[in-house]
Amino acid sequence: MLFPDMVSSPVVMTNSRGNSSVTIAEHVIAVTLALLRDLPLAQRRQAERVWAQNEFDAGASIRTLRGARVLVVGLGSIGSETARLAVAFGAEVVGLRRRPELDGPDGMVSVLAPASLHHELPRADVVVLAAPQTSETWNLIGDRELSLMKPDAVLVNVSRGKLVDEGALVRALDAHRLRGAALDVFEHEPLDAASPLWGRPDVLITPHVSGFHAGYWPEATRLFAENLRRFEAGQPLENLVDKHAGY
């Protein structure tokens, strides 16, 4: 929605920040555990009625979230809740945010500036993208970044699709340069049926639903009504967007 005329106009914009933080964070944990425990393999074999115990190789390939190093890119409401849950699982959590002085949830190892991305990628077992889409984050994860990641690392994107170069991701997966990816958002939605991401055993696709929960619309309606009341009364609005920053 932040096209140039909107950014330069006096129109005030707000968002629904915080409405889906908990459900998106839980989604991140769910898909991360699914990939670390090879649950997509179990699901495929269930559909085929095949007892696939030997394929799990006595658990040799199964990883735990406890003890894993989780890099959370973006520590807004979603990233912070994700970091909090990952800490509770016993993960070693590092966060990147534009203003690292704001810190993050208790128990995190460190909170760093975005410039530390390339330093942290080779150390991470799980990389979670929870940053807004801005000119600085467009194609944040491309060929170079994917080449820096561990071959057994997992990439999770619940932010915006354009943070990831999908062509680069497919190339990395084809070369077995990472364990897998869980994607809830895509460069173009709905994801084209011809996309090479479909049908891959190392990609877990959800159709931009990580933020869905039973209370979403009641909360969104409450927030809209409150901001309408504030707007009419000339009062400060909740969740005001910085149109130049992009969020």
C-alpha atoms as one frame of an Amber mdcrd trajectory, in Angstrom:
protein
   0.000   0.000   0.000   3.002   2.308   0.344   3.150   3.499  -3.261   4.961
   6.848  -3.804   1.842   9.050  -3.906   0.611   7.534  -0.649   3.956   8.074
   1.054   4.115  11.724  -0.016   0.455  12.422   0.841  -0.899  13.679   4.189
  -2.976  10.484   4.523  -2.377   8.812   7.873  -1.954   5.025   7.892  -2.212
   2.532  10.741  -1.848  -1.249  10.887  -2.974  -4.182  13.026   0.391  -4.767
  14.690   0.144  -7.258  17.547  -3.122  -8.880  16.466  -1.462 -12.060  15.182
   1.841 -12.088  17.075   1.035 -15.141  19.190  -0.438 -17.277  16.413   2.370
 -16.457  13.962   5.009 -17.212  16.588   3.338 -20.545  17.343   3.219 -21.252
  13.599   6.971 -20.638  13.396   7.626 -23.104  16.192   5.241 -25.662  14.639
   6.805 -25.639  11.170  10.334 -25.519  12.584   9.698 -28.620  14.680   8.049
 -30.295  11.685  11.177 -29.801   9.569  13.628 -30.655  12.344  11.736 -33.904
  13.048  11.127 -34.828   9.370   7.354 -34.837   9.881   6.646 -34.124   6.184
   8.242 -37.517   5.435   5.892 -39.181   7.932   2.923 -37.415   6.334   3.907
 -38.562   2.831   4.366 -42.145   3.949   1.073 -42.083   5.854  -0.720 -41.153
   2.630   0.999 -44.126   0.972   0.219 -46.470   3.917   3.923 -47.219   4.275
   5.625 -47.958   7.607   8.739 -45.801   7.122  10.635 -46.369  10.346  13.844
 -47.319   8.556  13.781 -44.095   6.534  14.168 -42.168   9.774  17.506 -43.956
  10.272  17.041 -44.323  14.050  16.659 -40.565  14.292  20.122 -39.729  12.934
  18.751 -36.802  10.941  16.316 -35.567  13.589  17.268 -32.331  15.341  15.928
 -30.714  18.491  15.005 -27.097  19.001  16.635 -27.300  22.406  20.255 -26.353
  21.931  19.698 -25.061  18.391  20.851 -21.565  17.500  17.874 -19.587  16.220
  18.391 -16.325  14.347  15.290 -14.123  14.369  15.494 -11.361  11.768  13.175
  -8.587  12.946  12.189  -8.156  16.586   8.844  -6.445  16.292   5.825  -7.974
  17.998   6.008 -11.173  15.900   9.763 -11.635  16.110   9.817 -10.924  19.835
   7.087 -13.472  20.554   8.883 -16.014  18.368  12.129 -15.375  20.245  10.359
 -15.768  23.594   8.915 -19.153  22.602  12.229 -20.363  21.167  13.994 -19.414
  24.408  11.368 -21.391  26.332  12.222 -24.455  24.204  15.851 -24.107  25.240
  17.148 -22.627  22.000  20.033 -20.192  21.798  18.300 -17.153  20.315  19.901
 -14.205  18.542  17.877 -11.309  17.160  18.526  -8.681  14.513  16.719  -5.368
  14.654  17.199  -1.871  13.278  17.497  -0.470  16.797  19.362  -3.122  18.810
  19.373  -0.843  21.855  15.689  -1.726  22.288  16.882  -5.254  23.170  14.519
  -8.260  23.131  12.796 -10.822  25.377  14.598 -12.208  28.416  16.889 -15.133
  27.776  18.135 -14.111  24.336  21.857 -14.474  23.711  22.154 -11.137  21.957
  20.362  -8.488  19.913  22.371  -7.085  17.034  22.042  -4.630  14.164  21.036
  -5.867  10.664  24.633  -5.444   9.509  25.453  -8.608  11.488  23.322 -10.803
   9.190  26.204 -12.305   7.217  28.177 -12.950  10.386  25.260 -14.748  12.047
  23.917 -16.826   9.140  26.748 -19.424   9.232  26.115 -19.961  12.957  22.340
 -20.427  12.806  20.476 -23.737  12.767  17.153 -21.960  12.195  16.672 -18.603
  10.457  13.304 -16.909  10.982  12.308 -13.909   8.864   9.955 -11.591  10.741
  11.118  -8.234   9.401   8.896  -5.809   7.464   9.248  -5.438   3.709  11.201
  -2.270   3.033  13.753  -1.148   0.459  16.454  -2.501   2.808  14.884  -5.960
   3.208  13.909  -6.613  -0.418  15.656  -9.891  -1.423  17.322  -9.938   1.980
  17.949 -13.664   1.482  19.521 -14.421  -1.866  22.271 -16.591  -3.323  25.013
 -15.157  -1.128  23.029 -15.432   2.099  21.873 -18.969   1.359  25.459 -20.001
   0.598  26.429 -18.813   4.082  23.859 -20.979   5.848  24.616 -24.412   7.315
  23.686 -27.360   5.070  21.398 -28.639   7.846  19.791 -25.248   8.561  16.104
 -24.406   8.244  14.696 -21.180   6.780  11.271 -19.957   7.947   9.555 -16.959
   6.328   6.390 -15.524   7.916   7.082 -11.924   6.923   6.705 -10.992   3.268
   7.570 -13.090   0.246   9.842 -10.526  -1.342  12.368 -10.872   1.480  13.463
 -14.140  -0.161  14.738 -14.590  -3.705  12.725 -17.722  -4.543  14.945 -18.618
  -7.493  17.986 -18.531  -5.227  16.157 -20.637  -2.656  15.325 -23.317  -5.231
  18.959 -23.375  -6.375  20.154 -23.766  -2.788  17.698 -26.581  -2.117  18.634
 -28.348  -5.357  22.280 -28.196  -4.263  21.366 -29.475  -0.774  22.823 -26.327
   0.760  20.203 -26.311   3.510  17.871 -28.763   5.187  14.632 -27.149   4.124
  12.328 -24.156   4.203   8.912 -23.382   5.649   7.222 -20.627   3.658   3.959
 -18.905   4.513   4.496 -15.958   2.150   5.677 -15.700  -1.451   6.949 -13.211
  -4.005   3.615 -13.457  -5.840   0.427 -14.730  -4.228  -1.264 -17.038  -4.744
   1.803 -19.122  -5.531   1.723 -20.135  -9.194   0.922 -23.797  -9.759   4.023
 -23.961 -11.963   6.351 -22.830  -9.164   9.171 -25.325  -8.522   8.542 -24.878
  -4.791   5.418 -27.049  -5.022   5.916 -30.738  -4.427   9.385 -30.470  -2.929
   9.952 -32.773   0.050  12.203 -30.144   1.642   9.683 -27.270   1.489   6.685
 -26.859   3.765   4.139 -24.494   2.156   1.251 -22.791   3.932  -0.967 -20.308
   2.020  -0.299 -17.108   4.010  -2.310 -18.337   6.999   0.182 -18.085   9.867
  -1.716 -15.076  11.223  -5.146 -16.713  11.174  -6.880 -17.257  14.506 -10.443
 -17.278  15.800 -10.190 -13.831  17.365  -8.566 -12.050  14.414 -11.582 -10.191
  13.038 -13.076  -9.213  16.412  -9.700  -7.739  17.425  -9.214  -6.028  14.054
 -12.707  -4.538  14.323 -12.032  -3.354  17.871  -8.787  -1.700  16.802 -10.417
  -0.036  13.783 -13.304   1.271  15.885 -10.911   2.619  18.524  -8.794   4.364
  15.903 -11.903   5.817  14.255 -12.961   7.211  17.638  -9.488   8.667  18.188
  -9.360  10.114  14.667 -12.696  11.888  15.113 -11.578  13.190  18.510  -8.224
  14.400  17.186  -6.321  12.019  19.451  -3.140  10.024  18.679  -3.836   6.799
  16.786  -2.748   3.295  17.759  -0.236   1.477  15.549   0.652   4.491  13.443
   2.742   3.541  10.402   5.932   5.439   9.548   5.318   5.603   5.816   8.921
   6.482   5.009  10.370   3.667   7.144   7.827   1.260   5.593   6.143  -0.043
   8.753
